[in-house]
Amino acid sequence: MDKIKQLTVNLLLIFTLLFVHIPVTATEMVEFYVKQPVEATELIEGKGLPEQPVQLTINKGTAEEVLVRETTDDNGRFTFKYLSPLTTEDKLLIEQGLNKLQVNVLTEEEAVQAPERVRLVGEFNTEGLVEDTEENMGSTADSETDQTVEEAPVEESEENTTEDSTDGEQTQEGTSEADAEGTAAEENATEGDSEEEPENEEDPESEDTEDEAIEDGEEESAETDSLMPRSRKSRAAGDEGDPIPNQIRGNTANVSNVNGFLQAMGNRQVEVVNLNANITLNANQSKDPRLRNITTSTGQKVIDGQGRYSLIMNTNGAESINIASGQTMIVQNIPNMYRESNNSWRVGFNGLFSLNRGAVLNVANSTYNSGGLGTRGNRQIYHLADGDAATIRFFGTVTINNHSRIVDSPRAVEVKAVEITPGARLQVNGAGIFFQDMQDGGPGYTGIHVQSGGSLNMNLWTNVFGMYFDGKSHNPKIQVDSGAAFNMYADSSIRSLIQIGGHVVVRFIINQPESVVLQQNQGNNMYMYDGEIGRDAKNPTTGIRFYLSNVTLTRTGNLQGGLRTFTTTPQHTPANPGTFTTTILNENGRRTYYSGLFDKQLSKLEFTTAITSTVVEVNDILDYHKTITGKATAGSTVTVTDGNMSKTGQTDAQGNFTIRLDRPFNGGTELTFTAQKDGTRPIGSLSKTVIKTTLAIESVGKMNFGTHPFSMTNKTYKLEEPLTVNVRDSHPSNLPERNWWVTAQVTETFKTRDNKKLDDILFYNNGRGDTSLARGAVEVFNKDEATYNQATGVSSKTWKKGNNNFVVKVNPLLKGATTNKEYKATVKWTLVNGPR
């Protein structure tokens, strides 16, 4: 009896439930690339995720295949050495986890025009490059319920790791420990917070270019770049969407300082100038004669920023990069072109580029920012390009931003003609477009032509005008082709959206467009004629005539009884093919409001393709939705596609449609909806982006059942401290909340290190009796039982110390418990989202 009592006093059982959080990892901002290999080389270099395996496979074009493995260093760099000399027949595959680079071996001539590095397209996927958990993650693919699962295996490290479950189930598992000394639970640490970011090899914005150290009047002594290091391989002429119109036959210069840039620009034999650093011209360098009357032996010159490097000019006068008559300048892949000047407007109106008679400037995938040191007196000098008898063409995506302090009439461009090529997008912010025709020559019209599929979007806030046609304009027109867009929005009391400076008539040609919008949010005037016109007092005509084909016109006014209401009342008018000629309210013809299409009450004029039916509306789509709903023309079939797969749905008599998906689309996916009637005739389209949301277990607190003496009778132990589970549930506040709940389950029973077990001792009581967590997943709370914080997007559930919900029930003697031992268990927490 004394022996038993002594044992009872000295033998302790301690039950502690710990949670080790493992956040979800999907992708990381990792730079993964390989330097372009050239034939005869014997090594491959690149960069990836630090301290992880990387594999090279060389397919020799026969049955032979070479496989080499290395590990990246702590900066992510790797080198495969001592290879057999590579040939152009070899095909290379570089793999790191699920990320793959497929690379061809080039000749030296081919490598001259190829990028220096072959980079991974898209985000780097870390799956397979971090430790996998011991538990099987996710539900079966056949499950009808969306689930998210995070789990933590037994005896894992304190740092959090991350995994994704492809089928959407998320589990968090924690460990339950018994410690004879009653030590505190281990604290969670976040692995992602301590992980090193890949080293940034170059920072183009911080690179020192030679011109920064050169003062006005000083000689440049730095070593210059080679203007013609190698001949560039001949390049065939581009297709319709290519800014380089003719075959490249001249030489290439790779420049990294101002002196090299000036030499390349002045050399007629150099056709392509690649920027390898930011080029900034100071006031003295901007006057260099090599930037005047630029010509090449081939008739075209290319400046390529390679998507990284800037071209900046600081001047004291009217200096610019001047293009000779009949020449074509191609400017592409420059993320920042900038011109800064403190010039008075009386000196000149030059832009960053000035074009002589008949010259052409092609701009592709670039951004131009205007700037100014002056005041209102030096207006009209901050454009991208100017040329009285010249053309500027836009390709890809181009943005022009006005950052100057000029408030009167900043201009994006000042040329005779602007062409937006098929599929190109031009965005102009805070600046107008000035059309002038003061010299003979150049294109056969003055104005703008938005070609099929192209778009012009202008946002105006400081301009006198949106577009201005001078009084000498020859054949002036605004032409919008089929499927193109021409949208002009003014958020200030601008004098006019379209202004005519003389006795000319502008033809506005609209043929089956995607959209043509002229909108003034604060002003009264959409069109102004600034000059003499016909003096017929009874019916003077405006300077704009509309030529419409297959178009519907929508007029919107925002005045009621002469007072501005800031509301819109659309009026739709079918616009038959033909010509609209409007009349002037005031016969003097200067700065007046107009009747017809242009009247004082008009705030918006919109033309769209005249179709009898279309996709009208698509309701918001979230990244967990398996159905898409909306409205379209009754009797039509609606198709949705993400570019890879498509699904269809049929509208009912009221035009409602439902499309059922096999799986949800990822957040951020752009979907295109089209409608067809009678199975053959397309009748409209609409784009919608899938909304990205987050629903996941963010953290689970520590479960501690305390330290207790050995007992020969049934005992119930409760939590010794509060337990909190946090669920991140971020979604747009205007959308209904989701229906989710959380379950808990013991996946590995309580046991000691020498595998002595205590089975089936953890229970959950929901008020209707105890349920064993060892016999299956038990719902422990749902969305309605949690407290939601709108500011943080986190729902929390807390069980107080000593609550009757989570309990350990055990008879240590009957269960065969070993005395003075630690017991540990694993609990899986599962978040389930979907219908019950």
N, C-alpha and C positions, 0 to 999 in steps of 0.2 A: 504494500500500500504506500509506503514511503517512497519507494522507487518510482511508482507511477506518479505520485504527486510531484516528485522532483522533476520528472520529465515534463509534467504539465507546466511547471513554472519556467523551465529553461528553454523549452522548444517553442519557437515562434513561427507563424506563417505570415507572410507578407504578400499581399496581392496589389500590384500596381499596373494600371493600363496606360501605356504611353502611346502618343500619336506622332508619327514621323511624317510630315507633309511632303508630298511629291507633286509639284506643279506640272501642268501640261506643257510639253515642248512640241512645237510644230516646226517653225523655221527660225533662222537667225540671220542677221546681217553679216554674212561671212563672204569675203572676197575669194572666189574660187576661179583660178585661171591657169593657163599654161602659156609660156612664151611660144610664139609661132616657130615651129621647127623648120629648118631649111635642109635641103638634101646635103648629105655627107657629114652632117653633125653627128656626134657621138654622145650627146647628153641632152636631157629634157629637164627644164626648170619651170617651176610654177609656185603657186601659193594656195592654201586651203585652210581648213580648220586646224588650229595648233594641236600638236601632240596626238595626232590620230593617224591611223594607217591610210595609205594611198596606194593605188595599184595601177600599173601601166600594162596594157596589152597591145602588142604590135602584131598586126596581121600582115604577113609578108606578101600577100597576094597569091600565095600557093596554099598548100596544106600546112605550111609552117606557121606557128604562132608562138610569140615570145611573151612570157609573163614575168613581170618584175614587181616587187613590193618594197616600199619604203615607209618611213614614218615622218610626218612633218615635225619641224622643230617648234620651239615655244613661240616663234613668230608666224608659224604656219607655212614656212617655206620648205620646199622639197626639191631634190635633184636626183634624177636617175642617171648614173654615170656608167662609163665603160660599155656603152651599147655598140653593137655593130653599126657601121655607118648607114644612116637612113637613106632611103631612096624615095622618089616621088610615087612609087608603087605601094609604099607602106601606108597602112591605115592605123591610126593610133586611137586608143580608148583609155582615158584617164578617169578613174573612179575613186570617189571617197564617199563611203556609205551609199546612199541612193542617188548621189549626184554624179553626173556623167558628162565628160567633154569628149566629143568626137572630132578628131583633128586630122587634116591632111598634111602631108609633107610637101612644101613648095620649093620651086627653084628660086635662086637669088633674085631673078627678075620679077617673078610673081610676088615675092615677099616685099618688094619695094612698095607696091600699092595695097598690100594687105595690112590689116591692123597688127600692131606689134604683139598683141595678146589675144588669145582665144578665151573668152569669158563665159561663165555660166549665165544663161538667160533665165531670169526669174530669181526667186528667193532660194537660199541654201537650206536644204532639208537635213536636220541633224538626226533624224530617225536612224537607228542602227549604229550611231556613233556615241551613244550614251548607254549605260548599263541597263539591260532589260530587267524588269521585275520577275519574281518567281511565280507570281500568280498569272493566270491566263486572263488577259484584259478583254472586256467587251462581251456583248451578248451575241447571239447567233444572228447571221445575216437575214434570217427569215423573220426576225422580230418585228411586229407591227408597232412597237412602242419605241420612241426615241429615248435612249438612255445615255448618260454620261457617267463614266466610272474612273476614279483615281484610286490607286492602291499602293500601299507600302509593304514590302516583304518583311519577314521576320529577320531580326539581327542585321539590318542594313545599316549603312553609315548614317551619321547625324545629318549630313548635308542632303538637301532635297535633290532628287533627280526628276526627270520629266519624260513622259511618254504620251503618245497619242493612241487612241483606240479607233480603228477605222470604222467600226460599226457604231460608234457614238456612245458607248457605255463608259461611264467614268466612275472609278472606285478609289477611295482612299483607305488604306489599311494601316492600322497602328499595332504596336506591340504592347502586350500586357506583361509586366515583370513582377517578380517577387524578389525583394532584396533583404537579406538577413539584417543588414545594418540600417535599413530604412532610408537609403540615399535618395536624393531628389531625382526627379525624372530628367532625362537628357533634354536639352533645349534644341529646338529646331533651328536649322540654319538654311539659308536659301542659296543653293548652288549657283543659280543664274546671276545673283548679285555679285559674286566673286569671280565669275568667269572672265578671263581676259578677252578684250575685244581685239579683232585682227589689227595688226599694225597698218596704219595708213601710209602707204608707200610714198605718195606724192600729194601735195596740196596745191593745186594750181592757183588758188587765190593768194597763197602766201609766197609763191616763188618770186625771187628777185629777178627782174629782167634788167638788161643792161641799161635801158634808157632811163631807169629811175636814178641812176648815179650820174647822169650827164646833164650839166647845166647848159643854158642857152649860150651859144657861141663857143662851147668847148669842143675840141676834137674828140672823136670816138677812137679809142685805142684798143678796145677789147677785141679779141679774136672773133671773127665772123663765121657764120655757118657756111658750109659748102653749098653753092647754088645748084650745082648739078652733080651730086654724088654718084648718081646712076641714072641711066635712061629709064623712063617709066614704060612698062609694057603697054603696047597699043590697046586702047579701050574702044569698044564699039560704041556708036552713038546710042544715047539712051532712048527709052520709050517715051510715051506721052507724058508720064509723070516724073521724068528724070530732068533735074535742072541743068545737067551737062548735055547740051543738044548735039554736039559733034564728037567724032572720034578724037581721043587724046593722042597726039603724036609728038608733043614736045617733052621737055624734061621736068623733073620734080625737084623742088627745094624744100628741105625740112629745116625750119628756122626756129630759133629759140631766143633771139634777141632782136632789138630794133635794127641794128646795122644789117643783120642777115635779111630781115624783112624788106628793108629798103632796096638792097641789092637785088633780091628776087623780084620785087615789083618792077624794077627798072630794066630787067634783063628780058629781051624779047624772046629768048630761047626757052625761058622757064614758063611752062604752062600751068603747073600746079604748085601752089605754095601751101605746105602743111605747117600749121602752127604747133610747135612743141612746147610753147610756154605762152603766158599772157604777153601781148604786145601793147605797150602804151607809148604813144607818140607825144612828146612835149611840144610846146609852141614852136620851138626852133626846128625840130624834126618834121613837124607837119608842113613846113615850107620847102622840104627837100624836093628838088626838081624831078627826082625819080618817081614821085607820086603824081606827076602831071602828064597828061596825054598818053596814058598807058596803052601799049599795044603789044601784041604777040605775033609771031610768024604764023600762028594757026588761027588767029582771030578771036580767041577766047582765053580767059585767064580765070583760074579757080583759087579761091582762098578757103581753106578747109580748117575749121577750128577743132575738128575731130571730137566734137561733143564736149570739150573740156575747157578750151582756152578762149580768152577774151581779146577783142580788138578795140582799143580806146584811143581817141584823139583829143588832145587839149590844145586849143588854138587861141590866138589873139586877134584873129581876123576871119577872112572868108575861106581859109584853106580847106581842102577836101582831097579825097582820092579821086582823081579825074580820069575818066574813061574816054578814050579817043573815039572819033566818029566811026560808026560801023562795027565797033568791037562789042564783044559780050563779056561781061564780068559775072562770074558765078561765086556767090558767097553762101557757104553752107556749114551747118553743124557748129555754129558759133553761139554759145549760150548767153553772151553779153557783148553787144556792140554798143559803144557809148561815145557821144560827142559832147564836149564841154567847151563853152566859149563865152567870152565877155565882150564879143563884138557888137558894135552898133549896127542896127538894121540897115543903115544907109550904105554900109560897106559892101554888103552882098547878102544873098539868100541861100548860100550853098549848104548842102547837107553833108553827111559823112562821105557820101559818094556823089560826085557831079558827073553828069552824062552829056557828052557832046552830041551833036545832031546825029540821029539814027542809032545811037548806042543803046544797048540793052543790059539791064541788071537783073539777074536771076537770083532770088533769095530763097533758101530752103532750110527748114528746121533750125531757125535761129531766133534770137530776141534782140531788139534794138531799144535802147533806153536813151531818151533825150535828156539833156541837162543844161543848166545855165547859171552863170555868175552875175548876170546883169539884172536889169529892171524892165519895166514895161516898154521902155524906149527901144530895146533891142529885140523886138519880136520877129517872128517869121524866119528864123535861121536854124531851127533845131530839128530838121527832118532827117530821115534816113537817106533820101536821095532827091536830087533835082535835075531837071533837064527839059528844056522847052520843047524839044522835038525828039523825045526819048521814051522808052518803054521800061517798066519794071514788072517782072513776073514773079509770082509767089508759088512755092511748091511745099508740100508737107505741111508742117505747122509753124507759123510765124507769128510773133507777138511784137507789137510796137507800143511802148509806154511813154507817156509824156511826164517827165519829172521836173521840168523847168519851172522857173518862177514867172514865166510869161503867161498872162491871163487873157490876152486879147485874141490871138489866133494862132496857137501852136499847130504845126502841121506834121502829119506823119510822113507824107511824100509830096513832092511838087514836080509833077511830070506831065507829059501829054497823055499817056495811056497807062492804065493798070490792068493786068490780067491775073486772075486767080485761076490757076490751072485745075483740071479735073481732080476732084478729091482733096484739094488743098484747103487749108483753113487759115484765114488771116484775122487776128484779133487786134483791134486798135483801141487803146484806152486813153482818153483825154486829149486827143488830137484829131484834126480834120484832114481831109484830102483835097489838095489844090490842083486843079487841072488847068494847064496853060499851053497855048499853042502860038508862041510869038515868033517862031521860025518855020520856014518851010521844011518838009522832010519828016522822017519818022513814020509812025503807023498812019493808016488811012482814017483814023477817027480820033476824037478826043473824049476821054472818059474812062469808064471801067467796064470790064467784061468778066462776070462771074460764070465760069464754064461749068458744065454738067457735073454735079456732085460736089462742087466747091462751095465755100461759105465765106462771107464777110460779116463780122460782128463788130459794131462800133459803139462804145460807151463814151458819151460826151458830157463834160461838166464845166469846161472853161471856154469853149470855142464860141466864136461869132457864128460859125457855120459848121455843118457836118461835111458837105461837099461844096466846092466852089468852082464854077466854070467861068473862065475869063471871057471877055467880050470878043476875042478873036478865035474862039474855039471852032475848029473845023469838024463838021459832022459830029457834033457832041451827042453822046448817048450813055445811058446806063442800061446794060443788058444782063439779064438773069436767065440762064438757060435751064433746061429741064432738070429737076432734082436739086437745083442749087439754092443757096440761101443768101439773102441780103437784108441784114437787120441793123437798124440804127436807132439807138435809144439816147435821149437827152434828159439829164437830171438837173438842168439849170435853165434859167430864163434865156436860153440861146435865141439869137435873132432869127435863125432859120436853119432847118435841116439841110435843105438844098438851096443854094443861092446862085443866081445868074448875074454875071457882071457886065452884060452888054446885050446888044440886039441879036440874040441867038435863041433857038428853040432846042431844048434837050429832049431827045427821044428816050422814054423809059419803056424798054422792051421787056415784057414779062411773059414767059412761055412755060406753063406747067411747072412752077417752082416748088421747092420744098417749103420755103416761106420767104415773104418779103414784108418787112415790118418797118414803118416809120412812126416813131412814138416820141412824144414830148410830155414829160411828167410835170413840168412847171411852166413852160412857155406857152405862148398863144399862137405862134406862127410856125407852120411846117415848111412853108416855101416862100421865098422872097425874090423879087426881080429888082436888081439894083442897077438900073440904067434905063435909057430911052427905049420905048417900044412903040408899036403901032398907035396912032393917035385917034383911032375911031372911038369917040366918046361913048358910043352906045354899046360897043362890044369889043373892047380891047382884049387881046388874048394873052395868056400867060406864056412863060418860057418853057413849059413842060407839056408834052403830049404823051399820053399813055397808049402803048400798043400791046393789047392783051390777047392771050390765046389760052383757052382752057383754064380759066381763072375764076375764083370766087373772091369778091371784095367784101371786107368787113370794116365798117366805119364805127369808131367809138368816140363819144363825146363825154365831157365831164363838167359841163356847165348846165345850170338849171336856173332860169330866170335871170341870167346874167351873173349868177354867183357860182363860184367853184365849189363843187361838192366832193371832189376827190373820189367819186365812184364812177363806174363805167356802165353804160347801157349799150351793148353791141347792137348794131343793125346790119344784117347780112343782105347783100345785094348780089345776085348773079351778074357777072361781068361778061357780056357777050364779046366775042372777038371783034376787034375794031379799034377805033381811036377815040379817046376822051380828050376834049379840049375844054378847059375851064375858063371862066370869065372872072374879071377883077371887080371887086366892089368899088374901089376908088379909081377913077379914070386917070389920075396922074401917074399911076404905075410905079410908085416908089414906096417901099417899106409898108405895104398894105396887107390886109388880110384878104383871103380869096374865097369865093363861093365854089360851088360844085364839090370837087374832091377836097379842096383846101378851104375851109372856112374857120371862123374864129372859135367855134365850139369844138372843133375837131382836136382830139388828143392822140389818136392812133389810127393809122391807115394800114390795113393788112391784106395782102394778097396770098392766096393759097391755091393749090391745084384744084380745079373744079371737079370734084368727085362726088358722087351721089351718096356714098357710104364709106365707112372707115372704122378702124379700131378707135373707139371713143375714149375708153378708160381702162386702166389695169390697176387693181387695188395693190396696196403695198405688199411686197413679197419679202418675207424674212428667211434667214438661212436655215430654218428648221421646218418650213412649210412644205407639205407634199401636195398641196393643191394651189392653183392660181385661179383667181376669179376676176371678172371685169365685164365690160360692156362693149359690144360692137353691133354692126348692122344685123338686124334679124335675118335669119336664114343663111348666114355666112359661116364659113369654117375658119377658126382662128388657129394659127400656128405660132408656137414660141420656139426659139432656137438660141443657143449660146454659141453657135458657130461650129459645134461638134455634133450635137444631137438635137432632135426636135420632137415636140409633142403637139397634138392637136386637140381641139375641143369644138363643140358645135353650139352656136347661139340658139336660145329659145325664142319664142314669139315676142318677148320683150327686149331681146338683144343681150340677155345675160349669158355668160359662158363660164364653164369650169373646166380647167385642164388638170388632170391628175398625173403626178410625177412618180417615177419609180424610187427616186431619192431626192432630197432637197438640193438646191443649187447652193454653191458656196457664197458667202457674203462678198460683195463687191463685183460679182459676175454681172456683166451687162447683157440683158436679154432683148431680143428683137421680136416684136409681135407683128404679124401680117394677117390680113383678112382676105378671104376670097369668097366670091359668090358664084354659085353654079359650078364650082370646082375648077374654073379656068381663069377668071378675070380678077387680077389683084385690085383691091379697092382701098388700100390704106396700110399704114405701118406706124408703129410706136415703139419707143425704147424705154426700158425700165431697168434700174439697177437693184440687185438683191441687197437688202439691208443686213449688215453683219451684226450679230448679237453675241452675247456671252452668257452661258448658263453652266456653272461648274461649282463643285465644292472647292472653296478657297482654303479653308483650314478647319481642323478639328482639334479641340483642346485636349488636355491631359486627363485621363481617367485613372483615379487613384483610390483604391479601396482600403488603404491603410495597412497597419501592422497589428496583428492579432495573435493571442496565445493559442496554443494547440488545444483542441476540444474534442471530447468524445461524443458530443451531442450535435444536433443540427444547429447551424449558425447562419444568420443572414447579415451580410456586410454591405454597407451603403457607401456612396461616394464620400470621400474625405474632403473634397473641394469641388467648386462648381465646374461644370463641363459646358463648353460653348462650341457649336458648329456654325460656320459661316458659309453661305452660298452666294456667289456673285451672280446676279441676275440683271444684266444691263440690256435694255431694249428701249426703243423710242417711247417716250412717256404718253404719246397719243395713241399707242396701240394697246390692246388688252393684254393683261398679264398672262403668263403661261401657267399651266397646271402641272406642278411637279411635287415630288415627295422624296424623302430620304429613308433608306433602309440600312440596317446594321446586321452583320452576320459574323459569327466566329468561324474563321476558315482554318485556324490551326489551334488546337485545344491548349489549355494551360499545361505546361510541362517544364521539367528541370533540364539542366544541361545534359544530364545522363538519362534523359528521356523518361523520367517518372511522370505520369500523367494524372491530371484531375479532369475528367471529362464532364461536359454538360453541367457547368456550375454557374454560367452567366445568363441572367434572365432580364427581360424587359416587361414592365407592367404598365399597360395603357389604361388602367382603371377597370379592366374586365378580366383581370387575372394575369398571372405570370406566363410569359412565352419564352421558351428557350431560344437563345441566339445561336446555339450549336446545331439546331435542327433545320435551319433555313433562314432566309432573309426576313427580317421583321421591320415593318414600317415604324419609325420612331417619331417622325413629325412630317408635316406637309407645309406648303406655301402659306396657307391661312394661319397656321400655328406659329409662324416665324414673324419676327419684327423686321419690316423693310425700311431701309434708310435710302430715301430718294437721292440724296446728295452723293452717296458713295456707290449706290447700286448693289448693296449687300443686304441679304436677309440673314438674320441671326436667330438661333434657338439656344437658350441656356437652361440647363438643369441645375438647381441649387444643390449645395452641399447637404447630404443626408436625405435626398429625395427618395421617393419610393418607386421610381421608374427603373433605373438601372441598379440591380442588386446581384451580389454573389451569394448563392446558397450552397452550403457544403457541410458535410459531416466528415471532418478530416480523417477520423479513425476508420469509418466505414469505407471511405473512398481510397484508403491506403496511402494517405499523404505521407511523404517523407519529411521528417522534422528538420528544421534549420536549413531549409533549401529555398532557392529562388524559383518562382514559377512564372512562365512567360506564355502569352497567347497572342494571336493575331486576329484583329477584327476588321472586316471589310465594310466600308461605308459607300453606299451606292446612291447616286442621284438619278431619278427616273423622271422623264418629261414626256407627257403624252396622255392620251385618253386611258382611263382605267378599264 
